[in-house]
């Protein structure tokens, strides 16, 4: 049977089963579909085990009402089951079924047991007992009904009654609410809002805490930034744009080298004048799928771009940044690739990326409180303020309007849990809205939610290995398949979890960056909705690190000093705290900003930080320093005008000296998530650094 024919049969049978189930619910006993469904529920119609005389060949037969298909698998004496000519995989729900004995589940692990969702646990145990009686492997010839195949192809939970339903009341009961509040306290989370989408389409909203310093409460219509949960809107937008070209709706001229605009289009064909990286192979072969699945080989140089940069600036300057890996070698998270994607949409759609998302996604879905324009979000009067979990201080929103176009593709969407419920319902329906209109093309949806890159290559008792698609991660949580993404930025912590086979979704939006504890909350809610036993797997909430105490001098406000022309990508002006006297006003400004000993400092006017601190590593013999990107607030912020600091990232720096002991350069290490090919190849400090600075002058 061809794959297409088989897939068509499964889809048709799945449709018939749904009709059968609905007919049975309506008590239309005369409907053929109703009879079929009731037959499935009748124990007398369930499969029967037949054992041949030699007890080495077992046959599973079903009632004559069903057409059958055949598959074969081997059950060895040790309980391990191997496939033999079958294309089917075991459903996760079988492995988590509470109706099976633990030993039975272990023996069935890894088997093609998709047929067993209609079988009694006693029947499974009978098979295992027979297998244990013989010293040779047992060959099973299993004729299976198409109805069974269709049901198991969708991998629905073995016991649907365990999934939460509206008759049970609120998902967040008193006990769960108490746990959630304990996590909010542990993480110094000021406010959080949540949406829970149940299998019947019901949406339950919950909120905790405040959105303003004045104590205005968080509500379900409070507007939050989504952080990296915005990335799914970028992949959807690119897919919509590709479909526009395919349908002839978009007549924008493409470069001559582009025969067809799709996910496999090479970047150097699509952006011939802009795209280049420091690796020639990546420059020539990378496509949009590579960029959005984080396998470009370029580490996240988030300290490289400035608030006033444009997406065009980021794309054209990428050639000055060092790659860490070969193309498609490793997963390496990179926001700049999503900035590049937004630039592609703006260039070829005829409108800005932000307008494209609003016109093609937000407006059609009725997400009227959502926007990619910061000014519009503030104009609602419902936009939450932002807080630090470290200092517990209010901090500025990280994306003022003049920076919003730059970061829009990576973290630019602002929304409410009410609007996000509309978004995730479309995602649970594979890109189609409630009016049966396609919002996200199916090919894009399937690709975006697939595992293109391996993000986490080992699993544990709770989580499987994790893949990453196009703005979505994919893995299994306690036997349930989940498509998810999280977001984190100063004053932002977000989670969107989709359980597609359970028709469940969870959206969590918080105004304080504490990713571990918000993940605990999302998992606890999932356990309750999915009917899973309470599990002591939640990570203990370690208190946030103590705020660094910095002594600031009282000084008058001043205008910013000009910087040298930014011809390269990185520029770093280091200052020592014990200089005999400031040789420039800028130097004095930096020294005034910091008042701690044994460190060097630099103004670092970049998107995610205002300053850079280098502190000597004790005992280091190769001029090694701990580097911290940080934001300084010497005049405080909000109602509290006392100074404070908000660190954002850490890595390592090393100074390179010449034979005379003079500094000739500075390298940053640890920017890449793993060991880069430069480090493995070896060489000088200049050769192996993730980021390199040449010394150009002394102040």
N, C-alpha and C positions, 0 to 999 in steps of 0.2 A: 504494500500500500504506500503510495507517495505521501510525503509530508503534508502536501496541500490537501489531499483527499482526507487524510487522517484528521488534520486540523478542522476541516469543514464538518466532518462527522461529529467531532467533539462539540463544536459550536452549536450544531443543530440539536444534538442530544441535550446539551445544557439548557438550551431554550425550551425544549419539550419538558424537561424536568421542572423548570420554573413554572410553566403553564400547569403542569400536573399538580405541583404543590399548591398553587393558587386555587385550582379547581377543587382540590380536597378541602382547602380552608373554607371555600364557599359552599361546601357540602353538596356539590353537584355530582351525586353518585353515578349518574348516567353518563357523565362525560368520560370518553376513553382515557383522557389524560388523568382524570381522577382515579380511575381504576388502576392505571399504571403506578401512580404514586402510592395508593393504598397497598398495592402489591408489594412495593418495596418495604412498606412498614410491617407487612405480615411476616412473622417469623417462619411460617410454613413455606414462604417463597424464597427464603434466604439460601445461599449456597450450601451444598452438602458435600462432605468429604468422602471420597471413595479410595480405598487402599487396595492395590493389586496384590495378588497372592505372594509375590516375593517381598512385599513391603518396602521395596526400593523405589517404586513409582507411585506417586500419589496424584489423584486427579480431583480437581475441584469442579463440580458441576452445578449449574443453576437451573431454575425452572424453565420449562419449554417456552415461556412467554418471551424470553429475551434472546435477541441475536447476540452472538458471542465473538470475541476476538481472543487470540492466544498469545501468551508470553511464557517464558521459561526462566526459572532461577534455581540455583543450587543452595541447599541448606547443608552445611558441613556439620560434622559431629560437634565441633566446638561452638556451634551456634552462629558462626559467621555465614552471612548469606551473600553469594555472588550472583551477578546477573549473567545470563547467557542468551544473548540475542534479543534483549528487551531495551527499549529506549526510555523507560519510565523511571522516575526517581521517587524516593520515599517522601511522603508529606511530613512536614515538621509536626503537624497536629497529632499524628500517630505516636510520635516519640514523647509527647507531653501528656498523653491521655491518662487521666487518673483511674480509668477503668481497667487498665492493664497492670499486672504485677511488675515491679521494678526490674526483676530478672528477665521478664518477657520483653520489656522495652529495650534492655541492653542487648539481648540476643537479636532483636529485630533491627537494631540501629544499622543504618546503611543499606537496608534492603529495599528492593522495589516493591514495597507492600502497599501500593496504592489501592489494591483491591480490598483491603481489610477494613475499610470504614463501615461496611455493612455486616461485619462478622462479630460474633460474640467473643469476649475475652476468653471464654472457656474453649472456644474453637482454636484460638491461637495457641493456647497452652497445650491443647491436644496435639497440634502439629509439632510443637517443641518436644513433647514427651516421646512421640514416635521417632523424631530425629535422634533423640538421645539413646534410643534402644539399639541403634545400628552403628556399625563401625565404618560404614561407607556413607558417602554423601547421598542425600535423597534428591532425586530429580522430580521436580514438580511440573506437571503440565497443567496450566491453569486457564481454562476457558472463562472469560470474564464478560459480563454484560457491558454493552455500550453505556448503559445508565450508570453503572459503577465507575467505568472509566471517566465519564464526563464529570461525575461528582468529585472524583479524586483529582482530576486534572486541575480543578479550581482550588484544590487543597483547602477546602472549608474545614473549620474546626470539627473534630469528631463529635463534640458535644456542644451544639450551638446554644443550649440552655445556659451555659456558663457565662456567655457574653451578657453584659449588663443591658437591661432594657428599661423602658420608661415606667413599667409597673413597679420597679424597685425604688422609685423616687429619685433622689439626688445622688449623683456619683460621689460628690464631695460631702460625705456625712460628717458627723461631729468628730469621729476618730481621725479620719483623713485630714480634715481641716486643722486639727490640732497638730498633726505631723507637719503639714505644710507651714504652719505658722512657726514651728520650731526651726525649720530650715530657713525661713525668712529672717528670723532673729539671728541665727548663726552666721548668716552671710551679710548682715547689715543691709538687707534689701528693703528699700523704703516703700516700694509699691509694685504690685504685680497684678496682671489680668490674665484670665484663662478662658479658652473655649474648648469644649469637649463635644465632638460630633459622634453620635451613636449610630448603630447600623440602620435604624429606622429613619434616619435623617434628622432626628431631634438634636437640637443644640442646647447645651447647658453652659451658662456663663458664670464665672466666679471672679471676685476681685478682692484684693487685700491692700491695705496701706494707703499712702498718700501720693498725689501727683505734684503737689506744690509745697513750698516751705510754709505756707499759711495753713496747711492742713486740709486742703481740698482733697476729697477722697478719690481714689482710683475707681472708675466705672467701666462698664463694658464698651462705652464709646470713647474712652480715653485714647488719644493718639500716641503711638510709640514709633520710634525708628525700628526697623526690622533687622538692622545689621546685615550679616551675611545671608540671612533668609531671603534677602533681596535677589540673590544670585539666580534663583529659579525664575524670576521674572525676565532676567536677561536671556537665559537659554530659550524660554518660551518666545520672547520677542524675535530672536534670531530665526527660530523655526517658522514663525508667522511671516517674517520677511522673505524667507526662502520660498514659502508656499505662494506668496504674492508674485514672485518672479516666475515660478512654475506655472501659475494660472494665467500669466500674462497681465496681471493687474498693475504691476510695477514696470514702468518703461525706462527707468533710469539706466543709463548706459553703463555697462560693466566693462572692466578692462578687457582688451583683446584676448588675453591669455585665458580668460574665464569662459569656458564653454557652458558650464552649468553651475549655478550658485547653490551649493549644498554643504553638508557638514564635512565633506572630504575636499573641498576647495582649498588649495594651498594659499597660505597667507601671503606669500610673496607675489602670487598672481592677483590676489584680491586687493592688496595694498602695496603695489609695486614701488611706490615712492616713499612709503613710510616704514614698512616692516623690515627689520633686520635685528639679529642678535649676534653675540660674539662668536657663535658656532655656525660655520657655514652650512653644515648638514641640517641643522634646525631651521636656519633661515630659509632653506630651499624646500624642506619637506613638511614642516609643521602646518597643520590645518586647524580649523576652528574647534574640532572635536578634541584635538590635543590640548589646546589652550584651556578650554573650559573643564576638562577632566584633570587638570593640574599635572600634566606629564610633559610639559615643555622643557623641563630641565633647568629652568630659571628659578632660583629661590625667591622667597618673598622679600624683595628689597623695599619694604614699606617705609624705610627711612630715607628713601631717595627722592620722593616727589613732594612738592611744596603746595600749600593751600591754593595759590594762585595759578598753578599749572592747569592746563587743559588736557583732555584725553589725547589730543593730537601731540602735545608735548611728551606725554608719557610714552606713547607708541614710538615716536621718532627718537627718543633718547634711550630706548631700551638697548640699543646696540652698545652702549657704554657700560652696561651692567654685566657682571660675570655670571656665566652659567655654572651650575654645580654638577649637572649630570648630562648624559646624552639624551636626546629626544626619546621619549617613551621608555626610559630606563627605570625611573622611579616616580612615585607620587610626591609632588612638592607643591604645597598650597601657595597660591600666588594671586593676590588681588589685582595686580596689573593686567593679568590676562582678561579679567572681566571688565576692566577699564577699556582694554582694546576691543572687546566685543561690543561695548556700548558705542565706541567710535565707529565701528562697522555699520551698526544700525543707523546712526546719525548720517553717515556718508551716503548710504544707498537707499534710505527710506524716504528722503525728501523732507524729513522733519527731525527735530532733535530727539535723542533717545528718550528723554523724559516725557515729551509729548506723545511719542509713539506708544509707550507703555500705558499712559493714561487713556489714549484714544482706542487702543486695540485690546486692552485687558481690563483696566479698572472701570471704565465707563460701561462697557457691555455687561459686566458682572454686577453693576449697581454698587460698586465699592466707592460710594460718594464721599466717605470720610478719608479716603486714601489719596496720597499724592507723592510726587517726587520733588515737589517744590517746597522748600523749608518755609518760605514766607506764607504759603497757603496753609501749611500745617499749623503754624502759630496763629494764623487768622481764625482758626476754628474756635479758639479759646479753650480747647480741650487737650492741647499738647502737653505731655508730661515734662516736668523738669528732670534733670539728671543728677545722680549722686555717685560718690566714690565709696566703695566698700572698705577702703583702707582708712581714709581720714574721716569718713562719715560726713563729708562736706558736700555741699552742692557744688557742681562743676558746670561749666558752659556746655551747651549742646555741641557735639564734636563736628557737626556739619552745617555751619552757617550758609546762607543762601549763595554767597559768592564761591563756595567750594562744592556745591551740590552737584553740578554737572560733572565734575571730575570723578567723584566717587559713586555716581548714580548706579552704574552697572554692578558694582561690588557690594554696596551697602546703602543705597539711596532711597529705598521705599519706606514710606511712613504710613501706618495703618492702625486699625483697631481690631480687637478680637471679633467684633461683629462682622467687619468686612472680611477678615481672614477666614471666617467660617464659610463665606461664599467662595473664596478662593480654594480652600481645601476640598469643598464638595465637588468642584470641577475636577480637581486632581484625583479624588477617589473614583470619579466617573471617567477617568482616562482622557481628560481634556475637553469633555463635552458638558455644557451647562444644562440647567433644568428645562430649557426650551428646546433641547436637542440641537443646539447650535455649537459647532466646533470652535472652541476658543484656542486651544493648542493643537496643532496638527498631530495626528496619531503617531506618525513616524518620529516626530520630535519628542513627544511624550515618552514613547517606549525607549528611545535612546537616552533621554535625559535621566530616566529613572533606572537605567541599567548600570551594571558594574563594569565600567570601562577601565578604570585604574584600580589597583589594589591599595587601599589606603591603610588598612591594618591587616597584617598577614597572619595573625594568630588569633584564635578565639579562646573562650573560656566557658565555664558552666552557664553563663548568662548570655553572652554575646558570641555570635559567629565571627568569622573574618568579615571585614568590611570593605566594600567596593565603593567607588565614587563615579558618578555619571557626569551630568552637565548641570551643576547646581544642586545635586541631590546625592546623598549617601545611601547605600543599600546594604542591609545586614539582617540578621535574625536576632530577635530578643526573646529569650526564654521560649524558643520554638515558634514564635510569631514573626513573620516577615515584616520588616519595617523599612519604609523609605523616609528619610529624615534629613534635616539640616538644622544647625544651630547658628546663632549670631552673637558676636561679642564686640563691643566697642566701648569707649568711655561713657559710662552711664547707660549702657544697653546690654541686655542679656535676653536672647530670644530662642525659642525652640518651636519647630514645626515637625511633628511626628505623624506619619501616615501609616496605618496598618491596612494595606489594600485588600488583603484576603479576609479581613474581619470587618471591613467597611467602617473603620474607626479612625478618628484623627484627634490630635491634641495640639493646641496652640497655646504657647505661654509667652507673654511679653512682660519684661521687667525693666525698671528704670535704674538699676544698679548692676554693674558688671560682676556677676558671681556665677560662673558657668557650672561648677561642680554641683552646687546645691540646687540650682534650677533643674539640672539633669536628674537629681534625686527625686525632685517633685514630679517631673514628667513621668519617670519610671513608676513611682508609686501610684499615680493616677492610672497609668496603663495597666498595672496589676489589678486594680479594682475593676476597671472597665472590661478587661479580658477574662475576668473570673479566675485569675491566678492566685495561688496561695500567697500569703504574706511571706516575704523573703527578706532576710537580714542582710541584703547586699548593698544597701545604701552607704555611700562614702560618708564617714564622719566629717562634720563641718569644722575644719580647723579655723580658728579665729584668723581674720585677716592680719597680715604682717603689720607691725607697729609703724606708725607714721614716722618718717625720718624728721628729726628735729633740726630745723635750719634757722639760724639767726639772720634776720634781715635788717639792714640798716634803714632807718627812716629817710626817705628821699622824695624829692618832687617828681611828678610825672615828666616824661621827656618824649621827644619825637624819636622814632627809630632812625638809627644811622644807616647810610647806604652800604650795601655789600658789594664786593667785587663782582664783575660780570660772571654769570653762571655758564661758562662755556662747556664745562664738563658736567657730569651728572651730580656727583657728590662734591661738596666743598666744605672743609672743616677748619675753623679757626680756633686753635687751642690757646688757652690762657692759663698762666700759673697764678695761684693765689698769693704768692710771696714775691711777686715781681717788685723790683726796687721803686718803680713808679710807673703809672700807666702812660704808655706812649701814645694812646689814642683814647678818645672819649668812649668808643665802643668797648675797649678793653676794661675801662673802669666800670661800665655798665654791667658787663658779665661778672666781674669780681663782686660788685654790689649785690648781684642776684644770688650768689652763693657765699656762705660764710663758714665753710667747713675746711679743716686742714687736710693736707696730703692728697689733694685731688687736683686734676686739671679740668677745665670747663670750656664749653663752646656754646655759643648761640647756635641753635639748630632749628631754624624756622621751617619746619616740615609739617606735613599734614597731621601726623600723629604725635608730634613732640615739639616743644619749644626750645629745649636745651639738651645738652649731652654732658654727662659726667664720666670721667675716667679716674678710677681709684686703684692704686697699686695692689697687686695680689701679693699678700705676705709670703716671703720666702722664694718668690720667683727670681730666677737668674737671667731670664731672657726678656726683661722689660715688659712683663705681661700685666695688663690692666683689666679690671672689670669695667665694662661699659654699660651705662644705663641711659636709655632715652627717657626723658622725663618732661613733664609740664610743670612749670613754676607759676605760682599765683602769688607774687609778692604783695599784692594789694588785696588778697582774698577774693571771694566771689559771693554774690548773693547777699544775704543779710549779714553774714559774718565776714568782716573785712580784714581779719587777721591773716597773715601769710601762711601758705602751705604748699606742699609739693605732691604731685601725682605721677609716680613712675609708670612707664608703659612697656618697656622691653629691655632685655639684658642680653649681652653677648661678651666676647673677649676681644681685646685689642693688644697688638704687639708692635713695639717700635723697632725699626731696622736701623742699625748703626753702621757707619763706615769704619775704616781702619783707624781713623782718628778719634773715634768715639762720638762723632756728630750724627745726629738724627738725619736720615735721608728719606724715610718714609714711614707710613703707619698702615697696618693691616687689621681688618676686622675678621674674626673667625667665629663660627657658630651661627652665622646668618642662615645657612642651609640647615635643614632638619637632620641630615645625616652626614656621613663622611663623603665629601665631594670627590669627583674624579681628579681634581687638582691636588687634593691632599694625598690621595692614593698614589698619584704619579710621583709626588715628591718634588724637591727643588728648593729654591730659596723662599724666604718669607713672602717676597713679592709674587712668586709663582703660585704659592699655595693658598693665599688669602682669598676669602669670599669677596671682600671689598678692599681695594687698595688706594691709598692716598700718597701722592708724591709731595714732598716738601717743596713749596714754591717760593715762600719768602718768610722772613721773621719779622714780627711786629716789635 
